[in-house]
Amino acid sequence: MEHKEAIKVLMKLLDKKVLDKKEKEAVLTSIGILDWTSRTKNRIKLIKDKKERDLKW
């Protein structure tokens, strides 16, 4: 499952309002981690692409 898809599923779970306070906190932490790792993957890809372009020059 892709990170963005997992975030959407977790956000829907939060909207159902069936979680207690600790469960909500755990879901929000998970969303934050998924978002952070997704951004990190994109950043690493950009750096690799830039290195490849620089080597071609």
Backbone as XML, in Angstrom:
<?xml version="1.0"?>
<chain id="A" units="angstrom">
  <residue number="1" name="MET">
    <atom name="N" x="0.853" y="-1.176" z="0.000"/>
    <atom name="CA" x="0.000" y="0.000" z="0.000"/>
    <atom name="C" x="0.901" y="1.243" z="0.000"/>
  </residue>
  <residue number="2" name="GLU">
    <atom name="N" x="0.568" y="2.170" z="-0.834"/>
    <atom name="CA" x="1.315" y="3.424" z="-0.893"/>
    <atom name="C" x="1.020" y="4.271" z="0.346"/>
  </residue>
  <residue number="3" name="HIS">
    <atom name="N" x="1.972" y="5.111" z="0.695"/>
    <atom name="CA" x="1.817" y="5.948" z="1.891"/>
    <atom name="C" x="0.600" y="6.860" z="1.795"/>
  </residue>
  <residue number="4" name="LYS">
    <atom name="N" x="0.386" y="7.457" z="0.633"/>
    <atom name="CA" x="-0.752" y="8.372" z="0.489"/>
    <atom name="C" x="-2.079" y="7.640" z="0.694"/>
  </residue>
  <residue number="5" name="GLU">
    <atom name="N" x="-2.159" y="6.420" z="0.183"/>
    <atom name="CA" x="-3.374" y="5.629" z="0.345"/>
    <atom name="C" x="-3.584" y="5.267" z="1.816"/>
  </residue>
  <residue number="6" name="ALA">
    <atom name="N" x="-2.502" y="4.907" z="2.497"/>
    <atom name="CA" x="-2.595" y="4.567" z="3.920"/>
    <atom name="C" x="-3.041" y="5.781" z="4.734"/>
  </residue>
  <residue number="7" name="ILE">
    <atom name="N" x="-2.537" y="6.949" z="4.384"/>
    <atom name="CA" x="-2.935" y="8.176" z="5.086"/>
    <atom name="C" x="-4.428" y="8.421" z="4.903"/>
  </residue>
  <residue number="8" name="LYS">
    <atom name="N" x="-4.935" y="8.222" z="3.695"/>
    <atom name="CA" x="-6.364" y="8.416" z="3.440"/>
    <atom name="C" x="-7.211" y="7.471" z="4.295"/>
  </residue>
  <residue number="9" name="VAL">
    <atom name="N" x="-6.786" y="6.211" z="4.386"/>
    <atom name="CA" x="-7.515" y="5.225" z="5.188"/>
    <atom name="C" x="-7.520" y="5.647" z="6.658"/>
  </residue>
  <residue number="10" name="LEU">
    <atom name="N" x="-6.376" y="6.073" z="7.156"/>
    <atom name="CA" x="-6.294" y="6.494" z="8.558"/>
    <atom name="C" x="-7.127" y="7.750" z="8.817"/>
  </residue>
  <residue number="11" name="MET">
    <atom name="N" x="-7.155" y="8.673" z="7.858"/>
    <atom name="CA" x="-7.964" y="9.880" z="8.026"/>
    <atom name="C" x="-9.454" y="9.522" z="8.087"/>
  </residue>
  <residue number="12" name="LYS">
    <atom name="N" x="-9.889" y="8.561" z="7.267"/>
    <atom name="CA" x="-11.286" y="8.121" z="7.320"/>
    <atom name="C" x="-11.603" y="7.494" z="8.672"/>
  </residue>
  <residue number="13" name="LEU">
    <atom name="N" x="-10.641" y="6.764" z="9.217"/>
    <atom name="CA" x="-10.826" y="6.154" z="10.530"/>
    <atom name="C" x="-11.012" y="7.232" z="11.599"/>
  </residue>
  <residue number="14" name="LEU">
    <atom name="N" x="-10.253" y="8.314" z="11.497"/>
    <atom name="CA" x="-10.402" y="9.417" z="12.454"/>
    <atom name="C" x="-11.785" y="10.063" z="12.341"/>
  </residue>
  <residue number="15" name="ASP">
    <atom name="N" x="-12.310" y="10.158" z="11.126"/>
    <atom name="CA" x="-13.615" y="10.786" z="10.909"/>
    <atom name="C" x="-14.761" y="9.989" z="11.528"/>
  </residue>
  <residue number="16" name="LYS">
    <atom name="N" x="-14.567" y="8.697" z="11.725"/>
    <atom name="CA" x="-15.636" y="7.859" z="12.274"/>
    <atom name="C" x="-15.876" y="8.104" z="13.764"/>
  </residue>
  <residue number="17" name="LYS">
    <atom name="N" x="-14.927" y="8.718" z="14.427"/>
    <atom name="CA" x="-15.059" y="9.095" z="15.839"/>
    <atom name="C" x="-15.341" y="7.892" z="16.745"/>
  </residue>
  <residue number="18" name="VAL">
    <atom name="N" x="-14.703" y="6.766" z="16.459"/>
    <atom name="CA" x="-14.869" y="5.581" z="17.297"/>
    <atom name="C" x="-13.626" y="5.320" z="18.148"/>
  </residue>
  <residue number="19" name="LEU">
    <atom name="N" x="-12.649" y="6.183" z="18.038"/>
    <atom name="CA" x="-11.383" y="5.974" z="18.733"/>
    <atom name="C" x="-11.337" y="6.765" z="20.031"/>
  </residue>
  <residue number="20" name="ASP">
    <atom name="N" x="-10.657" y="6.212" z="21.031"/>
    <atom name="CA" x="-10.453" y="6.981" z="22.254"/>
    <atom name="C" x="-9.238" y="7.895" z="22.048"/>
  </residue>
  <residue number="21" name="LYS">
    <atom name="N" x="-8.898" y="8.648" z="23.075"/>
    <atom name="CA" x="-7.848" y="9.675" z="22.948"/>
    <atom name="C" x="-6.491" y="9.069" z="22.562"/>
  </residue>
  <residue number="22" name="LYS">
    <atom name="N" x="-6.090" y="7.991" z="23.204"/>
    <atom name="CA" x="-4.796" y="7.362" z="22.897"/>
    <atom name="C" x="-4.779" y="6.781" z="21.491"/>
  </residue>
  <residue number="23" name="GLU">
    <atom name="N" x="-5.890" y="6.200" z="21.069"/>
    <atom name="CA" x="-5.965" y="5.636" z="19.723"/>
    <atom name="C" x="-5.863" y="6.733" z="18.665"/>
  </residue>
  <residue number="24" name="LYS">
    <atom name="N" x="-6.537" y="7.865" z="18.918"/>
    <atom name="CA" x="-6.446" y="8.993" z="17.995"/>
    <atom name="C" x="-5.013" y="9.498" z="17.904"/>
  </residue>
  <residue number="25" name="GLU">
    <atom name="N" x="-4.356" y="9.586" z="19.042"/>
    <atom name="CA" x="-2.971" y="10.046" z="19.059"/>
    <atom name="C" x="-2.074" y="9.093" z="18.263"/>
  </residue>
  <residue number="26" name="ALA">
    <atom name="N" x="-2.305" y="7.797" z="18.418"/>
    <atom name="CA" x="-1.515" y="6.803" z="17.680"/>
    <atom name="C" x="-1.754" y="6.920" z="16.171"/>
  </residue>
  <residue number="27" name="VAL">
    <atom name="N" x="-3.007" y="7.122" z="15.774"/>
    <atom name="CA" x="-3.321" y="7.276" z="14.357"/>
    <atom name="C" x="-2.674" y="8.541" z="13.806"/>
  </residue>
  <residue number="28" name="LEU">
    <atom name="N" x="-2.761" y="9.637" z="14.536"/>
    <atom name="CA" x="-2.154" y="10.887" z="14.086"/>
    <atom name="C" x="-0.632" y="10.765" z="13.988"/>
  </residue>
  <residue number="29" name="THR">
    <atom name="N" x="-0.022" y="10.069" z="14.921"/>
    <atom name="CA" x="1.424" y="9.834" z="14.862"/>
    <atom name="C" x="1.771" y="9.014" z="13.624"/>
  </residue>
  <residue number="30" name="SER">
    <atom name="N" x="0.977" y="8.006" z="13.357"/>
    <atom name="CA" x="1.200" y="7.170" z="12.172"/>
    <atom name="C" x="1.079" y="7.979" z="10.891"/>
  </residue>
  <residue number="31" name="ILE">
    <atom name="N" x="0.091" y="8.840" z="10.832"/>
    <atom name="CA" x="-0.083" y="9.696" z="9.660"/>
    <atom name="C" x="1.136" y="10.593" z="9.484"/>
  </residue>
  <residue number="32" name="GLY">
    <atom name="N" x="1.606" y="11.160" z="10.572"/>
    <atom name="CA" x="2.786" y="12.023" z="10.508"/>
    <atom name="C" x="4.016" y="11.283" z="10.014"/>
  </residue>
  <residue number="33" name="ILE">
    <atom name="N" x="4.206" y="10.085" z="10.501"/>
    <atom name="CA" x="5.369" y="9.288" z="10.081"/>
    <atom name="C" x="5.250" y="8.913" z="8.612"/>
  </residue>
  <residue number="34" name="LEU">
    <atom name="N" x="4.072" y="8.491" z="8.182"/>
    <atom name="CA" x="3.877" y="8.145" z="6.774"/>
    <atom name="C" x="4.127" y="9.354" z="5.869"/>
  </residue>
  <residue number="35" name="ASP">
    <atom name="N" x="3.634" y="10.514" z="6.285"/>
    <atom name="CA" x="3.841" y="11.727" z="5.500"/>
    <atom name="C" x="5.317" y="12.075" z="5.438"/>
  </residue>
  <residue number="36" name="TRP">
    <atom name="N" x="5.999" y="11.993" z="6.569"/>
    <atom name="CA" x="7.417" y="12.320" z="6.633"/>
    <atom name="C" x="8.246" y="11.382" z="5.749"/>
  </residue>
  <residue number="37" name="THR">
    <atom name="N" x="7.971" y="10.078" z="5.823"/>
    <atom name="CA" x="8.737" y="9.129" z="5.012"/>
    <atom name="C" x="8.438" y="9.305" z="3.529"/>
  </residue>
  <residue number="38" name="SER">
    <atom name="N" x="7.208" y="9.648" z="3.205"/>
    <atom name="CA" x="6.846" y="9.900" z="1.812"/>
    <atom name="C" x="7.622" y="11.096" z="1.271"/>
  </residue>
  <residue number="39" name="ARG">
    <atom name="N" x="7.699" y="12.154" z="2.059"/>
    <atom name="CA" x="8.448" y="13.345" z="1.648"/>
    <atom name="C" x="9.936" y="13.041" z="1.532"/>
  </residue>
  <residue number="40" name="THR">
    <atom name="N" x="10.439" y="12.213" z="2.436"/>
    <atom name="CA" x="11.850" y="11.848" z="2.404"/>
    <atom name="C" x="12.168" y="11.053" z="1.140"/>
  </residue>
  <residue number="41" name="LYS">
    <atom name="N" x="11.304" y="10.133" z="0.780"/>
    <atom name="CA" x="11.509" y="9.351" z="-0.444"/>
    <atom name="C" x="11.553" y="10.267" z="-1.664"/>
  </residue>
  <residue number="42" name="ASN">
    <atom name="N" x="10.638" y="11.231" z="-1.703"/>
    <atom name="CA" x="10.620" y="12.172" z="-2.816"/>
    <atom name="C" x="11.892" y="13.010" z="-2.844"/>
  </residue>
  <residue number="43" name="ARG">
    <atom name="N" x="12.357" y="13.426" z="-1.696"/>
    <atom name="CA" x="13.577" y="14.241" z="-1.598"/>
    <atom name="C" x="14.792" y="13.443" z="-2.079"/>
  </residue>
  <residue number="44" name="ILE">
    <atom name="N" x="14.892" y="12.188" z="-1.661"/>
    <atom name="CA" x="16.005" y="11.332" z="-2.087"/>
    <atom name="C" x="15.979" y="11.153" z="-3.604"/>
  </residue>
  <residue number="45" name="LYS">
    <atom name="N" x="14.775" y="10.953" z="-4.164"/>
    <atom name="CA" x="14.649" y="10.797" z="-5.612"/>
    <atom name="C" x="15.116" y="12.061" z="-6.330"/>
  </residue>
  <residue number="46" name="LEU">
    <atom name="N" x="14.729" y="13.224" z="-5.823"/>
    <atom name="CA" x="15.153" y="14.482" z="-6.435"/>
    <atom name="C" x="16.673" y="14.645" z="-6.397"/>
  </residue>
  <residue number="47" name="ILE">
    <atom name="N" x="17.282" y="14.271" z="-5.281"/>
    <atom name="CA" x="18.736" y="14.377" z="-5.147"/>
    <atom name="C" x="19.435" y="13.440" z="-6.126"/>
  </residue>
  <residue number="48" name="LYS">
    <atom name="N" x="18.936" y="12.218" z="-6.245"/>
    <atom name="CA" x="19.524" y="11.257" z="-7.184"/>
    <atom name="C" x="19.388" y="11.748" z="-8.617"/>
  </residue>
  <residue number="49" name="ASP">
    <atom name="N" x="18.213" y="12.272" z="-8.954"/>
    <atom name="CA" x="17.994" y="12.789" z="-10.306"/>
    <atom name="C" x="18.934" y="13.953" z="-10.608"/>
  </residue>
  <residue number="50" name="LYS">
    <atom name="N" x="19.139" y="14.818" z="-9.622"/>
    <atom name="CA" x="20.034" y="15.964" z="-9.809"/>
    <atom name="C" x="21.467" y="15.486" z="-10.021"/>
  </residue>
  <residue number="51" name="LYS">
    <atom name="N" x="21.892" y="14.501" z="-9.254"/>
    <atom name="CA" x="23.244" y="13.961" z="-9.417"/>
    <atom name="C" x="23.433" y="13.382" z="-10.811"/>
  </residue>
  <residue number="52" name="GLU">
    <atom name="N" x="22.431" y="12.652" z="-11.297"/>
    <atom name="CA" x="22.508" y="12.064" z="-12.640"/>
    <atom name="C" x="22.604" y="13.161" z="-13.705"/>
  </residue>
  <residue number="53" name="ARG">
    <atom name="N" x="21.818" y="14.227" z="-13.541"/>
    <atom name="CA" x="21.874" y="15.333" z="-14.499"/>
    <atom name="C" x="23.238" y="16.004" z="-14.468"/>
  </residue>
  <residue number="54" name="ASP">
    <atom name="N" x="23.774" y="16.196" z="-13.266"/>
    <atom name="CA" x="25.077" y="16.841" z="-13.127"/>
    <atom name="C" x="26.192" y="15.999" z="-13.748"/>
  </residue>
  <residue number="55" name="LEU">
    <atom name="N" x="26.090" y="14.675" z="-13.639"/>
    <atom name="CA" x="27.104" y="13.802" z="-14.220"/>
    <atom name="C" x="27.068" y="13.821" z="-15.736"/>
  </residue>
  <residue number="56" name="LYS">
    <atom name="N" x="25.904" y="14.065" z="-16.307"/>
    <atom name="CA" x="25.772" y="14.114" z="-17.766"/>
    <atom name="C" x="26.413" y="15.355" z="-18.358"/>
  </residue>
  <residue number="57" name="TRP">
    <atom name="N" x="26.521" y="16.412" z="-17.589"/>
    <atom name="CA" x="27.120" y="17.651" z="-18.078"/>
    <atom name="C" x="28.581" y="17.425" z="-18.225"/>
  </residue>
</chain>
